[in-house]
Amino acid sequence: MANHTHVQNPKVDVQYRRKKNAEEMKHQIVSFTLMIFLTLIAFFAVGYEGFSAWFSVPFILLLAVVQVIFQLYYFMHMSHKGHELPALFLYGGALVAFVTIWAFLTIVWI
Amino acid sequence: MHVEEKLTAETFPAEPEKATLEGKNKFLGFWFFLGGETVLFASLFATYLALKDSVAGGPSAKELFQMPIVFLATMLLLTSSLTSVYAMHHMRNFDFKKMQLWLGITVFLGAAFLALEIYEFTEYVHEGFKFSTSAFSSAFYTLVGTHGGHVAFGLLWILTLMIRNAKRGLNLYNAPKFYVASLYWHFIDVVWVFIFTVVYLMGMVG
């Protein structure tokens, strides 16, 4: 919280913060571009006949994981300070998710 | 800082969503909820993956899924994620009107996504792919339908916030509400990334 620092000259502080916000927005647009790019590659990999399922399935899963990392760390600001507990909650959920999917894939055979 | 304080662009804090104790609590509580949502969707994904080949004589994933409609839906939802980032960008700059505008665009894109999904489901039903057709169909409709329900809920949530606060403007009381709603919207997109990959793309691969 930068609130207590801009008592003396709030206008200067606002300009600085606007600049920082604008810079962050640039990073957001870069990550959005990358996400669109990863999506295009995933759709292309599935549409292209030359790739076998053995290659394209792990490949598109990897692309999905990378895209979700962009979404979490940039769009949802997990790269910012003060996100230790959110990270704990989310990775806790992800761990249970992984175990659940693993369990279902190994015990269901119908 | 006090919740009901009248603020200007100069006095508005850099992280308005976490400037009050209520905001901090909302922020933490909401992430805890997202951890729970992850587990909910994990159980639905696990069920789907376990049952996706049990077609019981009905249509299979490969026969059913069409790439153009999935691609369009993905682009709509992905773009709506960016527009809600823009909304939060303007919130931090204390620009209420621009925030409302970008939230409006987000809602519009989300509604288009939902309309596309409803169209897709009705097409499937016409092709004889109903909820009770097979284990695959039940798992598919439950997983994708639960996600669609989240989209519908998110749309109503953001719209309610926009309308309720239209005349109030931005303050430290509603900034955490807008922020948390945008987190929810991003999370919906996170789930969709796995749906288009695991359900649709892997279904089309066979």
Interface residues (C-beta under 8 A of the other chain):
Chain A: M1 A2 N3 H6 P10 K11 D13 V14 R17 R18 N21 E24 M25 Q28 I29 F32 M35 I36 T39 A42 F43 V46 G47 A53 S56 V57 I60 L61 L63 A64 Q67 V68 Q71 L72 F75 M76 G82 L85 P86 F89 L90 G92 G93 A94 V96 A97 F98 T100 I101 A103 F104 L105 V108 I110
Chain B: M1 A9 E10 T11 P13 A14 E15 K18 A19 F27 L28 W31 F32 L34 G35 G36 E37 T38 V39 F41 A42 S43 F45 A46 T47 L49 A50 L51 S54 M67 F71 T74 M75 L78 S81 L82 V85 Y86 H89 R92 N93 A135 L183 H186 F187 D189 V190 V193 F194 F196 T197 V198 L201 M202 M204 V205 G206
